[in-house]
Amino acid sequence: MDILTIVILLTYLFAIGYLGYQGYRRTKTASDYLVAGRNANPVVMALSYGATFISTSAIVGFGGVAANFGMGTLWLTVLNIIVGIFIAFVVFGNPTRRMGHHLDAHTFPELMGKRFDSRWIQIICALIIFVFMPLYAMAVIIGGAEFIAPVFHISYDAALYLFALIVAAYVIAGGLKGVMLTDALQGAIMLVGMLVMFVFTYYKLGGFTAAHQTLTDMTPMVPKALTAIGHQGWTSMPTFGWAAPGASAAESAKVSLWWIMVSTIVMGVGIGVLAQPQLIVRFMTVKSKQSLNRAIVAGGIFIFFMTGVAFIVGPLSNAYFVKQEAIECHIVNENALLDPGADGSGVLSLVAEDAVQEVKARSKAFVAYKRPNETADMPPHYILKTPAMTIARGTDGNPDTIRPGMIAIARTVTLGTTMKGNSDTIIPRYINSAFPKWFGLLFLMTLLSAAMSTLSSQFHTMGTSIGRDIFETIRKGDQKRTVLITRCGIVVGLITAIILGKVIRGNIIAVATAIFFGICAAAFLPSFLGALFWKRMTRTAALSSILTGFLTSALWSIFVNAKTAVGLGICKAMLGRPTILTPAFSPTWAFVDPIMVALPISALVAVAITFLTKPMPPEHVSYCFGGKKPQ
Amino acid sequence: MMVGINDPWVALAYLLSFVGSVACVMYGVINWNKGDEPIGPEDTNWAKEEKEEIEAAL
């Protein structure tokens, strides 16, 4: 990292800190606008909401997944805009604001608890949030760390700690206050960063049609591992289908990618956004429906330039890596051997000169190189050697040039990953390789902005869940302790997120985000919808729906969904097989995301139990919908 | 084939991403002055309490 990088980075951090301080001193949080009875600037409001909604997870994690799976992931952008902005603002926004203010609810669990007059609902909602939100925070922190590590030439672990430290300092210094101008500045930086990435990528690849056509023509380059699960090219949807009961593993795998893409990536996150506790609270900070109407203008544009650009640029990075990438470097070793372990699926490690022949025979050939500005004490980079790679040795002291000619995911295979690569590093690698250095800095600020705004609201939500929603509900009136518990909740959330980020690295950002969004949707969405729009809905129905949604989601993850069930290993330990599915069931069920089953069941339970139980007292329902508080 | 994308489902998603953004802009512009509501005491109280709570947590 040179002096210029440090200066620009420090200037940015100082600007964010100063704006936060100024905004706070002059009382410009969303709440202050409300106290003053004024509308926040709609662009500021939309950017602030968007910056909270979109994080490094969407840009780096989902961008990497899009690079791997293709442009079909754009369906998530469609849902992000239609559901995450339009339906959220037009349908959910105003009733949430009205009910929140009328019931004096400041958190999502409190809103639910007061609407259904139930301490248990508040506590259970808060517990689910407190236990599972660190998974989402982890995804956001990993997204930043994967980018910082190569930029600063530091290890992933060091990047993880550095990134968490910067974010924690920001959260403590002012991020938690949610100064709108700071959030909006972060949103604006994100917008500029993604806009440049969008224009530059298309410019580099010859325009819209030429870029897409190049990608379409690269369909034969899709790796066998991906075609086996139904990948049909980066500009095509995966193969759709439903395997018959008893179908072979290979047959059922052929349609698995479609279900992973549509049910987990698109539906899980696309619908789950409506039940995100930290976003729901945002609606309570606006003045009126008019503020929401106005914010939709900037919100729609902002989301397109966040997820839309990430899901377009991600797949197009394949075209860049194959057709254009040229690495100017000094080759250290043209035949470095990395060992993927006895079964070929282990973490790649360097093979010593004196290693036994068996290890050497199973090892893969890599090229070890250093970039011209890297010093002797820095470790070299390793890039997989393939027949498509060309190497031109520099003469007269000029650097060597490697043209890897390989697709994005193959480009991420290196020392410390498995041979499957790490999709979480595709976007960082693309930025560092294809763009000029100044953009790397801008993108770093984009990611810092994206992470800071989202994490500060996540930590606030985790803190209030354990402090206000759990502790204060149980021990009423102990204000001092509530504050202490809230602070502890924030620290525990941060530490848990860091530990998770250290333990489970690699192809995890999008999956972790989708799991959290899916749990929120299954557990909260039907009862939240009922709370706002269905006066007949009862306390028992809401509680049953929340529990059923959560438990179905958890059980499906533990016993049915192939990815999570195998990862957790509980099913294997209990039943001796990876999932509960027998040959009597279609093996495709193993690729269906929990949300597809848990959400309908949770909704069905909400409706059925409502009609089976006595309506809530009319005075209470009337109070919830704007009437006087019952005595 | 639309702009080099051969699968109509992907082309549709690409198109809808743009159309969705434009629709948001149009909706916001058309309803720019609609939905204003006066601030009541409960709104103000809510905002004051929210501010106090965040300050206390820091």
Contacts between the chains, C-beta under 8 A, distances in Angstrom:
chain1	res1	chain2	res2	distance
A	29	B	51	6.4
A	29	B	54	7.7
A	31	B	47	4.0
A	31	B	48	7.4
A	31	B	50	4.5
A	31	B	51	4.4
A	31	B	54	7.9
A	32	B	47	7.3
A	32	B	51	6.8
A	34	B	39	6.9
A	34	B	43	5.8
A	34	B	44	6.8
A	34	B	46	7.3
A	34	B	47	3.6
A	35	B	44	5.6
A	35	B	47	4.6
A	35	B	48	5.9
A	35	B	51	7.3
A	37	B	39	4.1
A	37	B	44	7.4
A	42	B	28	7.8
A	70	B	10	7.4
A	71	B	5	6.9
A	71	B	10	5.0
A	71	B	13	7.3
A	71	B	14	6.8
A	72	B	7	7.7
A	72	B	9	7.1
A	72	B	10	5.4
A	72	B	13	6.9
A	74	B	10	6.8
A	74	B	13	3.9
A	74	B	14	5.7
A	74	B	17	5.6
A	75	B	13	4.7
A	77	B	13	7.3
A	77	B	17	4.6
A	77	B	20	7.9
A	78	B	13	5.5
A	78	B	16	4.6
A	78	B	17	5.8
A	78	B	20	5.9
A	81	B	17	6.8
A	81	B	20	3.7
A	81	B	21	6.0
A	81	B	24	6.5
A	82	B	20	5.5
A	85	B	24	5.8
A	86	B	20	7.4
A	86	B	23	7.2
A	86	B	24	5.9
A	86	B	27	7.1
A	90	B	27	7.4
A	94	B	35	7.4
A	100	B	46	7.0
A	101	B	40	7.9
A	101	B	42	5.1
A	101	B	43	5.0
A	101	B	46	4.5
A	102	B	42	5.9
A	104	B	42	7.2
A	104	B	45	7.1
A	104	B	46	6.0
A	104	B	49	7.1
A	106	B	46	7.4
A	106	B	49	6.7
A	106	B	50	5.6
A	106	B	53	6.5
A	172	B	58	7.0
A	176	B	54	6.0
A	176	B	57	6.5
A	176	B	58	5.9
A	177	B	54	5.5
A	177	B	55	7.6
A	177	B	58	7.2
A	178	B	54	7.2
A	208	B	3	5.0
A	208	B	4	7.2
A	209	B	3	4.8
A	209	B	4	4.5
A	210	B	4	7.0
A	211	B	4	7.0
A	212	B	3	5.5
A	212	B	4	2.9
A	212	B	5	5.1
A	213	B	4	3.6
A	214	B	4	7.7
A	215	B	4	7.4
A	216	B	1	7.8
A	216	B	4	5.7
A	216	B	5	6.8
A	216	B	6	5.3
A	232	B	7	7.6
A	233	B	6	7.6
A	233	B	7	7.8
A	235	B	4	7.1
A	235	B	5	4.5
A	235	B	6	5.8
A	235	B	7	6.1
A	235	B	10	5.6
A	236	B	6	6.4
A	236	B	7	4.0
A	236	B	10	6.2
A	237	B	7	5.5
A	237	B	9	4.7
A	237	B	10	6.0
A	284	B	46	7.0
A	284	B	50	7.8
A	285	B	47	7.6
A	285	B	50	7.4
A	287	B	37	7.5
A	287	B	39	6.5
A	287	B	43	7.6
A	288	B	35	5.8
A	288	B	36	5.3
A	288	B	37	4.1
A	289	B	34	7.5
A	289	B	35	3.1
A	289	B	36	7.7
A	289	B	37	6.7
A	290	B	31	8.0
A	290	B	32	7.9
A	290	B	33	7.0
A	290	B	34	6.4
A	290	B	35	4.1
A	290	B	36	4.3
A	290	B	37	7.4
A	292	B	35	7.4
A	293	B	27	7.4
A	293	B	28	5.8
A	293	B	31	4.1
A	293	B	32	6.6
A	293	B	34	6.1
A	293	B	35	5.5
A	294	B	28	5.9
A	294	B	32	5.9
A	295	B	28	7.4
A	296	B	24	4.9
A	296	B	25	7.8
A	296	B	27	5.7
A	296	B	28	4.0
A	297	B	24	6.7
A	297	B	25	5.1
A	297	B	28	3.4
A	297	B	29	6.4
A	298	B	28	8.0
A	299	B	24	6.3
A	300	B	20	6.7
A	300	B	21	4.4
A	300	B	22	7.7
A	300	B	23	7.2
A	300	B	24	2.4
A	300	B	25	5.8
A	300	B	28	7.5
A	301	B	21	5.5
A	301	B	24	7.3
A	301	B	25	6.6
A	303	B	21	7.4
A	304	B	17	5.9
A	304	B	18	7.2
A	304	B	20	7.4
A	304	B	21	4.2
A	308	B	17	4.7
A	308	B	21	7.7
A	312	B	14	7.7
A	460	B	54	7.4
A	460	B	57	7.7
A	463	B	57	6.2
A	464	B	53	7.7
A	464	B	57	7.9
A	467	B	57	7.6
A	468	B	53	7.4
A	479	B	56	8.0
A	483	B	56	4.9
A	483	B	57	6.0
A	486	B	57	4.9
A	487	B	57	6.3
A	490	B	57	7.6
